[in-house]
Every structure is written in C-alpha cells, then in structure tokens.
C-alpha cells in the first residue's frame, strides 16, 4: 500500500478509536458528574440560605440555569457567568420577598486561587446585599477586576430578571 494512502488511514483509525474511548468515558461518568454538581448546589443552598425544603421553579430565563425558592419566600437564581475565564463562576443569588439581594453563594469558581478568594470575601460581596435594582457601578477588587465583573454580572442578571418577571416568579412559587 502506498505511504500517502496508508498514513491517513492509520490516522483515521486512531482518531476513531480515541473518539470511541472518549464517548465511553463520557457515558460512564456523566451520571456521577451530574450527581456531584447537584450535591454542590444543594450544599451551597444549605450554606447560604439554611437547611430547608427548596423548590425548583419551572421557569426559564436567559442566563439562568435554574430557579429555586424556599419557604421564607426567597427566590434563588442559579447563574453561571464569566470571571477571568469563560463560564468560570457558578453562583447562587438570593432575592428576598422585598426584592432585595439577601445572599450570594459560590457553587464553584475556577478563576485563579488568588482572584477566587478575593471575590468570595464578605467585604466584597456585602456591597451587593440589600440591592433591589441593578447598579452600574460597584467597587471592583484591584487585581481581580474580571472576577469582580463576573459577580456583578450575576447579581445584575438576577435583579433584572426578578424586577422584570416578579409576578411570573411569584406565581411560579405557588405551583
């Protein structure tokens, strides 16, 4: 067989085998990964909003993974946003019955360790607590501006959706 034909055939066979192994690996681990992510969300809910019976609301909004509510009337937005890296911040943003941000919790963050630590500090997050409408200005952290922007984007998204769809969200809690 000619070498110009042989090399592409061998490469195609190798690529096919690797693709098959990747597909098998995905099939074998997808349920475990989904369970671990679900547990991380439940842990973050409990840590930020307390142990409670959380209800998943059957509503969908652009930029929101899922919506939860708890018995005290808090609506919790599950949002993934970009910090220093694309889609590197997975947050829960709680908005209470008065339409104010009540808590912010990170499910995961994959920005650099230094940036991740800074944006998770209470000193930074506290500026968003109590907000009832999105503010264009906020105090970003020097050296972690993009990570700060990611948190600000998530809070802004949650507040905008809550303000623009409040009745729909509140009625979704009744279902």
Steps between C-alpha positions, in 0.01 A plus 500: 500500500625842412629709800292799392184291544617294797571795735153661473331160549706427813433851633126458434496167688687651796265801511196272483630287788571809714154642426343172600694496828399861574136418432521197728665708773227761471229235519656341809551826692215733401264380777770533765589850380133606499453359851810682628382829346153455649655432842720811469190710429315347797800566726523862383126548553525366855812704582367832370127471563476238774365148514156505339279334246599670174260500210626512143285747307390393154607826338773570249684825440803576285817481704342308789571128546212443742284683748424389856281627778500426870222520760601849617419642156854538367549445129841354422656542157752236389725692259824417321699799385846584378766638728864486395420187300189430292215351710733476799255611769196299609301702753174498691343845542216526752234769471260533793127583503585873500692461174840550665813289462515299822797269439761397246662157499755342269424147384836501324759741369792417274674836478852509643517415873595857595216654299254234615576565865465878463157499333361254756587722796215658693663842467446485123165318488336718765473794258237305307291393801187709532501618138155504344601617157807456287774757550741574221773597742656291772837466672704248302798332663838620373677207340173308462299737283372236257402268785325795667321575174372141490337531841355841407361351178331214690342737755387738226348213299312365803364843597400590142314172452334522841386861442377432145330167578403535866136396459591199288764394754270548799220308329752230410557452872131425550505208256 
